Amino acid sequence: ESRGLGDVYKRQRRVRGVLLLFNNQRTFTREDILTNTGLNPAELNRTLQSLVDCKLIIVKKSEGNDLTDEFSLNMSFTSKRVRFKITTVLQAETPQQSAETRKVIEEDRKLYLQATIVRIMKARKSLKHNLLVKEVIEQAKARFHPNVVMIKKCIEQLIEKEYIQRMDQSDLYHYVA
């Protein structure tokens, strides 16, 4: 998940939405805040945890059910700063999400390497294997450090797709497409 400027604005809106509820009432349960804001439970939990961590909101834990925890505005909150930052709690990725992310990154890198190989071969027309691998590594190292095995797999895929072909000598490639 990217952490762009749009995400910052969304987090700020969630925090403001929760804080604005306290203009009308002194105490809310988690369920009340969930109903009034329309946030999904995961977003609400992160937002409330952030507000509790910076001591803007006080939580009164209830027995058993999290939905009945009571939150109230900390009326004795003071800060020396005119503006202060409310840091959001980062959500830990599950192993499944981590695996999915790695798989997507791996696929993106393969496509990038294939495009790089085609671009190099289009410019050079024919090139020896070692020189091709060296140039691919040189061009790709600004984004990531590709391993040679991945480059070889990409070359094989491009041979199958008939973008490049292996000449009679096994280490010479020629641009086809």
Disulfide bonds with the S-S distance in Angstrom:
none
